[in-house]
Amino acid sequence: MASKQQDPHKESWYQARIITWLKTNYPDAFVWKAAAGPYSRGGIPDICAIIAGHFFGFEVKRPEGGRLSKIQEQTIQEINDAGGTALVVSYPEQVKEAIERWQSTQRKLQRHRKPDSW
């Protein structure tokens, strides 16, 4: 039986690719790597970004074997419930899809919004 090949990259490798992609494709965005520490809230996604006034949280996991903790699952749900966008990703393409999905939703809302009457 052939052994399953392990992904040689650490999560930090995926994080660096995603941060670089975000900064290249959204130069006006505010992008940061969340730092964990004794005074930080647990479960905050690895990479956070504000794009066009919208909060995105990207929890980066390796494509093979990466699993969310309960606090990460809960935090992702809380961010989404609060109106932000949070999800698990491994590749910049997944980040792109999430941002484009949000942008598409915003365009649809704009088309259906009634103009303010003053």
ABEGO torsion letter per residue (X at the ends): XBBBBBBABBAAAAAAAAAAAAAAABAABBBBBBBBBAABBBGBBABBBBBGGBBBBBBBBBABGBBBBAAAAAAAAAAAAAGBBBBBBABAAAAAAAAAAAAAAAAAAAAABBBBBX
